[in-house]
Amino acid sequence: MPTIPRRWPIEVESEREEAIRSANEAAQILQKAQATLDSARAKVNAHQSFALVLVTDTERYLADALTRTERVRRYLSVARSKSINGRWPQGVSRQREEAEEALDRAIDLLYDGERGLAPLREKVTKNPALCDAMIADLSLALARSLNQIERVVRLLTEAGLGRG
């Protein structure tokens, strides 16, 4: 029977809670970005100007999500460097590192999505069929990023449920 992992040190509890809150905000923003991008995909063939506005809104949502993920990174850095009574338990350190790695993957995927939006904006009016395919690729990157952010939230939530 597996043992319940240890909790994060009490000295970093506020950072853990703030990281969860910011990660949840990033996840909500990414869900809005996905819905907006899906709307753009539906409009790209008939209303290119409206699709362009939706793509630009998606870009803003991505920038907001990146801001929130950077905030999570900051809270995790503060938690890592904060002086605590004793040392980080081994299982908790591994869990924290896993959350940091998932966050890094999410941020990389968001940057990839952001890089893909600039050529998309240029091609909306010129080649709607290509834009449809580009939007599908961006939607996949957003979904994968959302998955990684939810993983961060899960790991940080589990960190508060462990044994003391």
C-alpha positions in Angstrom: 0.0 0.0 0.0 1.5 3.4 -1.0 2.2 5.9 1.7 0.7 9.3 1.7 3.4 11.8 0.7 4.6 14.4 3.1 3.1 17.9 3.1 5.1 21.0 2.0 6.7 22.8 4.9 4.3 25.1 6.7 6.6 28.1 6.1 5.9 27.9 2.3 2.1 27.3 2.5 1.1 30.8 1.4 3.3 30.5 -1.7 1.8 27.1 -2.5 -1.7 28.5 -2.2 -0.9 31.6 -4.3 0.7 29.4 -6.9 -2.4 27.3 -7.1 -4.6 30.4 -7.4 -2.4 31.8 -10.2 -2.3 28.4 -12.0 -6.1 28.2 -11.8 -6.4 31.7 -13.3 -4.1 30.6 -16.1 -6.2 27.6 -16.8 -9.4 29.6 -16.9 -7.8 32.1 -19.3 -6.6 29.3 -21.5 -10.1 27.9 -21.7 -11.3 31.3 -22.9 -8.5 31.3 -25.5 -9.6 27.9 -26.7 -13.2 29.0 -27.0 -12.2 32.1 -28.9 -9.9 30.2 -31.2 -12.6 27.7 -31.9 -14.9 30.7 -32.8 -12.2 32.0 -35.1 -11.9 28.7 -36.8 -15.7 28.6 -37.5 -15.6 32.2 -38.9 -12.4 32.1 -40.9 -14.0 31.0 -44.2 -17.0 33.4 -44.1 -15.9 36.4 -42.1 -12.1 36.9 -42.2 -12.2 40.3 -40.5 -14.1 38.9 -37.6 -11.8 35.9 -37.5 -8.8 38.3 -37.3 -10.3 40.0 -34.3 -10.9 36.7 -32.6 -7.3 35.6 -33.3 -6.0 38.9 -31.8 -8.2 38.3 -28.8 -6.7 34.8 -28.5 -3.2 36.3 -28.6 -4.2 38.6 -25.7 -5.5 35.6 -23.7 -2.2 33.8 -24.4 -0.3 36.8 -23.1 -2.4 36.9 -20.0 -1.9 33.1 -19.4 1.8 33.6 -19.8 1.7 36.3 -17.2 -0.1 34.0 -14.7 2.3 31.1 -15.4 5.3 33.4 -14.7 3.6 34.4 -11.5 3.3 30.6 -10.6 7.0 30.3 -11.4 7.8 33.2 -9.1 5.9 31.7 -6.2 7.6 28.3 -6.7 11.0 30.1 -6.8 10.2 31.9 -3.5 9.1 28.7 -1.9 12.3 26.9 -3.0 14.5 29.7 -1.6 12.6 30.4 1.6 14.3 29.4 4.8 12.4 26.6 6.5 12.8 24.7 9.8 14.7 21.7 8.8 14.9 20.6 5.1 12.5 19.7 2.4 11.4 16.1 2.6 12.7 14.0 -0.4 9.2 13.1 -1.7 8.0 16.7 -1.4 11.1 18.0 -3.2 10.5 15.5 -6.1 6.8 16.7 -6.2 7.9 20.3 -6.3 10.4 19.6 -9.1 7.7 17.7 -11.1 5.4 20.7 -10.8 8.2 23.0 -11.9 8.9 20.8 -14.9 5.2 20.7 -15.9 5.0 24.4 -15.6 8.1 24.8 -17.9 6.5 22.5 -20.5 3.2 24.6 -20.3 5.1 27.8 -20.7 7.1 26.4 -23.7 3.8 25.3 -25.3 2.3 28.8 -24.7 5.3 30.5 -26.3 5.0 28.1 -29.3 1.3 29.0 -29.6 2.2 32.7 -29.4 4.8 32.3 -32.2 2.2 30.6 -34.3 -0.3 33.5 -34.0 1.7 36.1 -35.9 1.8 34.1 -39.3 -1.9 33.2 -38.7 -2.9 36.9 -38.5 -1.1 37.5 -41.8 -2.8 34.7 -43.6 -6.4 35.0 -42.4 -7.5 37.1 -45.4 -5.1 35.5 -47.9 -5.6 31.8 -47.4 -8.5 30.8 -45.1 -8.0 27.0 -45.8 -4.5 27.2 -44.5 -5.6 29.2 -41.5 -8.1 26.5 -40.6 -5.2 24.0 -40.3 -3.0 26.5 -38.4 -5.8 27.1 -35.9 -6.1 23.3 -35.4 -2.4 23.2 -34.6 -2.7 26.1 -32.2 -5.7 24.5 -30.5 -3.6 21.4 -29.9 -0.8 23.4 -28.4 -3.3 25.2 -26.1 -4.9 21.9 -25.0 -1.5 20.4 -24.2 -0.5 23.6 -22.3 -3.8 23.4 -20.3 -3.1 19.8 -19.5 0.3 20.7 -18.0 -1.1 23.6 -16.0 -3.8 21.3 -14.6 -1.0 18.9 -13.7 0.7 21.7 -11.8 -2.5 22.5 -9.9 -3.0 18.8 -9.0 0.6 18.4 -7.7 0.3 21.6 -5.7 -3.1 20.6 -4.3 -1.7 17.1 -3.4 1.1 18.9 -1.6 -1.4 20.4 0.8 -3.2 17.1 1.5 -0.2 15.0 2.6 0.7 14.0 6.1 2.4 16.5 8.4 
